[in-house]
Amino acid sequence: MGRERRSAQVQSTGGSSAVSKASAAARGYIQDRFLGLLAGPGRRRAPLVHRGYYIRARAVDHCIQDFLQKTQSHPRTQILSLGAGFDSLFFRLKDLGLLRRTVVYEVDFPSVARRKAALIRRTEELSALLGDIGGEGLGMASTEGFEGAVAGEGYRLLGVDLSELSHLEKALEEAGLDRGVPTVVLAEVVLTYMETSRSDALIQWAAERFSQVCFLLYEQMHPEDPFGRVMQRHFRQLNSALRSLETYPEREDQERRFLQRGWSECSVVDMNEFFTTCTAEEEQRRVQALEPFDEYEEWHLKCSHYFVLAASKGMEPPWTPLLPTLTGSPHHGPTRVVGSVPAAACASNPDSLGLRRYGHRSVLLKPDVVLTTGGFGEDDGQHCRVRTFHVLVKREGGWRAGGVRQETPDTRWGERLYHTALCLSDDVVLLVGGRTSPSSSGVATVWLKVSGTSAEWDAAEVTVEPVDLPAVAEPPSHRWRHSATQVTFQGENFLFLYGGRSATEPVLGDWCFLRIPELSYTVIPVEGAVPERRHSHGACAWEGGAVIVGGLGADEKPLGSLFLLRELQRGFGWQPMETHPPLVPRYSHTAHVHDGKLLLVGGVWLRSSSVPGVTVVDLTTGLCLDYTIDVEPLEWPLMLHNHSSVLLPDEKELLVLGGGGNCFSFGTHLNSEPVLLDLNSILTTP
């Protein structure tokens, strides 16, 4: 592809970012009245995109304002914004009165600079902040490769290709950039589009050109995990590949990159760390409450794949706006991996299995029959909430899709995500809760009757239909991301419903007992310290009680606690359990117990250096062992969140079904087919 075409594609990403920032500002995430003027009218973005651009804008503001505050004793300072596009940084800071001694230089492709200049000139609110606007060329002659666009009070807009370093230096010199003035260089997702040798040269040039200089970089990282692969594919399809990732895939690589090119100090944090440690709790709660939101996994995954870097040279004292946040950070560092679990695809023709979905639930009806309900994914060629049931049957050593006869439509079933499914017998499944949208009040509890003659079972042709549910005084189903576990008390079976969230409560910590099969409320005393409220946790039955592990807490941070609900003489008791070493906090995983060993499969944690695999906890000793999943045999990224899994105890295998989600603005990824994990080696470990 020609260089001009690549440049055009890169320029288009800047325009899309401006529209996304403007949409976030319109919804109250960003306090910036200038974004809409610069980006123009655009389509409203999704809440996930709003959060993503909010944290990007907040990170830049945090560091830029820290620089201005630390250099306020200097008579003059400079901001050099590379690839500025239609950003509003100058206008926002000018309006706040923060640029009394600061000149802002913005650089972008000549065509972008011309468009922005024309927009500023014809927009009274923007031009008023510039005072007397200079003419084309900033009073200098245009030179091949760059051109002046706008000059105003404390503002210079230049049209230069950043990859042409000699042209850039000449343009900045003629525009008045001072080598001896404290300067911060800003590059938001800019250098990664350049050839790495050219971006390296620019980083070194900035360190050498100024005597007192800071560098603020916001870019992608961690390219080889499933989310990173989807992210890279997205940018390649836009003909704007992320070039830096091959040479500098992790933040340690980026830190070395700067330290080896003349910078004295350098610190890097991913955006999960930035949000949790650099954002006041009150501000976190404000953002979390702005609009209905239920894409926590994708939010945390996006933040784990972007970083903010702050480097400096010649600053007294050194400019380190991110270092104080690193103390005691729980997100970084190596995991305790002791082995791996082999993964294998289930079918040579994945399309025939029809399980490209997430937010669904699966249950084992018989040793060789799995029923899957609900979720969001592919149905009849469309991405939508899935209303059809799905049956997998194991025949002749392999799994294949079975035929399902289903009443459609049926308002008792609806189209639900994040519900629970509990198999009460070979032919009865109970569905509790779930949602249609993050603002829905929840959907009804449903009994599913799975019927068919023996011959039909053998042919994998079954009928799944909802049946009438006995009335419940106060239906507990208006929640999702909860757990429902079968427990036993004094010889009777009960449904233990715990946690979750609702349209009005972002996280729940209550529970109830429903007698099976009539689902009547029953009061059973529960003693002990109550677990922290949570949703998206793991839960499974054990020794007549339940195991509750992980989840997302009230502050949208993963939890690492493990609780046992144990039967006592007069009721149940909560018993916290310590593991050795401590569990890494995670959520959106699945959980099973086999012979006293708790298995945690997949999920999301805030460590950007790895993804969760399989964790085994001995429920007697508390020993905790982490295993990676060997995905080498798979030809597609395996995303283990929003999935379901079924334990096959006789084979010591785990069947993982579905999973994935909306990967920020990079598109939706759905796991291609079910995957078998061979657990024999880890379940026989003493």
GINOR-V861377 format. One record per residue. D_FIRST is the distance of its C-alpha to the first C-alpha in whole Angstrom. Layout:
d_first: <D_FIRST | D_FIRST>
This chain:
d_first: <0 | 4 | 7 | 9 | 7 | 7 | 10 | 11 | 11 | 13 | 15 | 16 | 17 | 20 | 21 | 22 | 23 | 26 | 27 | 28 | 30 | 31 | 32 | 34 | 36 | 37 | 38 | 40 | 38 | 37 | 39 | 37 | 38 | 35 | 32 | 33 | 34 | 30 | 28 | 30 | 31 | 29 | 30 | 32 | 30 | 32 | 35 | 32 | 30 | 32 | 34 | 30 | 30 | 33 | 33 | 30 | 32 | 35 | 34 | 33 | 36 | 38 | 36 | 36 | 40 | 41 | 40 | 41 | 45 | 45 | 44 | 46 | 49 | 47 | 47 | 43 | 40 | 36 | 34 | 30 | 27 | 24 | 21 | 24 | 23 | 26 | 28 | 32 | 33 | 34 | 36 | 37 | 39 | 40 | 42 | 43 | 45 | 43 | 42 | 45 | 44 | 40 | 37 | 34 | 31 | 28 | 24 | 21 | 18 | 20 | 20 | 21 | 24 | 25 | 25 | 27 | 29 | 30 | 31 | 33 | 35 | 36 | 37 | 40 | 40 | 37 | 38 | 42 | 41 | 39 | 42 | 42 | 38 | 37 | 35 | 32 | 31 | 34 | 36 | 34 | 32 | 28 | 26 | 23 | 20 | 23 | 25 | 28 | 29 | 32 | 35 | 38 | 40 | 39 | 35 | 32 | 29 | 26 | 23 | 21 | 18 | 19 | 17 | 19 | 22 | 24 | 23 | 24 | 27 | 28 | 28 | 30 | 33 | 33 | 33 | 36 | 35 | 37 | 37 | 40 | 40 | 39 | 36 | 34 | 30 | 28 | 25 | 24 | 21 | 19 | 19 | 17 | 14 | 14 | 14 | 17 | 19 | 18 | 20 | 22 | 23 | 23 | 26 | 28 | 28 | 29 | 32 | 33 | 33 | 35 | 39 | 39 | 36 | 34 | 31 | 30 | 27 | 26 | 24 | 23 | 24 | 26 | 23 | 25 | 27 | 27 | 26 | 24 | 22 | 22 | 21 | 18 | 17 | 17 | 14 | 12 | 13 | 12 | 8 | 11 | 12 | 15 | 15 | 18 | 20 | 19 | 21 | 23 | 24 | 28 | 29 | 31 | 28 | 27 | 31 | 31 | 28 | 30 | 33 | 32 | 30 | 33 | 34 | 38 | 38 | 35 | 35 | 33 | 34 | 32 | 33 | 36 | 38 | 37 | 38 | 41 | 42 | 41 | 42 | 46 | 47 | 48 | 45 | 43 | 46 | 45 | 41 | 42 | 45 | 42 | 41 | 42 | 40 | 39 | 36 | 37 | 35 | 32 | 33 | 34 | 31 | 29 | 31 | 31 | 27 | 27 | 29 | 30 | 31 | 33 | 34 | 36 | 38 | 41 | 42 | 46 | 46 | 43 | 40 | 40 | 40 | 39 | 41 | 44 | 42 | 42 | 46 | 46 | 43 | 43 | 39 | 38 | 40 | 40 | 41 | 44 | 42 | 45 | 43 | 41 | 41 | 39 | 38 | 37 | 36 | 39 | 37 | 35 | 35 | 34 | 34 | 37 | 38 | 37 | 37 | 34 | 36 | 37 | 40 | 42 | 45 | 46 | 50 | 51 | 54 | 55 | 54 | 51 | 51 | 48 | 48 | 45 | 45 | 43 | 40 | 37 | 34 | 34 | 37 | 36 | 33 | 33 | 32 | 36 | 39 | 40 | 44 | 44 | 46 | 45 | 46 | 45 | 48 | 48 | 49 | 49 | 48 | 45 | 44 | 43 | 43 | 47 | 48 | 49 | 51 | 51 | 53 | 50 | 50 | 52 | 53 | 54 | 51 | 48 | 45 | 45 | 43 | 44 | 48 | 50 | 51 | 54 | 55 | 59 | 60 | 59 | 58 | 58 | 55 | 56 | 53 | 53 | 51 | 48 | 46 | 44 | 42 | 43 | 45 | 47 | 51 | 50 | 51 | 54 | 56 | 56 | 57 | 55 | 58 | 56 | 58 | 59 | 61 | 61 | 59 | 57 | 56 | 55 | 53 | 51 | 52 | 53 | 54 | 53 | 55 | 56 | 60 | 62 | 62 | 65 | 66 | 65 | 66 | 63 | 60 | 58 | 55 | 53 | 51 | 48 | 46 | 50 | 52 | 54 | 56 | 60 | 62 | 66 | 69 | 73 | 72 | 70 | 66 | 64 | 61 | 60 | 57 | 55 | 53 | 50 | 49 | 50 | 49 | 51 | 51 | 48 | 50 | 53 | 55 | 58 | 59 | 62 | 64 | 64 | 66 | 65 | 65 | 67 | 64 | 67 | 67 | 69 | 69 | 69 | 70 | 67 | 68 | 66 | 63 | 61 | 57 | 54 | 53 | 50 | 48 | 45 | 47 | 48 | 52 | 54 | 57 | 59 | 63 | 64 | 62 | 58 | 56 | 53 | 51 | 48 | 46 | 45 | 48 | 49 | 46 | 43 | 43 | 44 | 47 | 48 | 52 | 54 | 57 | 59 | 61 | 64 | 67 | 71 | 74 | 74 | 70 | 67 | 66 | 63 | 62 | 59 | 58 | 57 | 54 | 54 | 51 | 51 | 48 | 45 | 45 | 42 | 42 | 41 | 42 | 45 | 48 | 50 | 54 | 55 | 58 | 58 | 54 | 52 | 48 | 46 | 42 | 39 | 39 | 37 | 38 | 37 | 36 | 33 | 33 | 34 | 34 | 38 | 39 | 42 | 45 | 49 | 52 | 55 | 57 | 61 | 60 | 57 | 54 | 51 | 48 | 44 | 42 | 38 | 37 | 35 | 33 | 31 | 32 | 30 | 27 | 26 | 27 | 31 | 32 | 35 | 36 | 38 | 39 | 42 | 44 | 47 | 49 | 50 | 53 | 55 | 51 | 50 | 47 | 45 | 43 | 40 | 39 | 36 | 35 | 32 | 31 | 29 | 27 | 27 | 24 | 22 | 24 | 27 | 27 | 30 | 31 | 31 | 34 | 38 | 38 | 41 | 42 | 44 | 47 | 49 | 49 | 49 | 52 | 54 | 53 | 57>
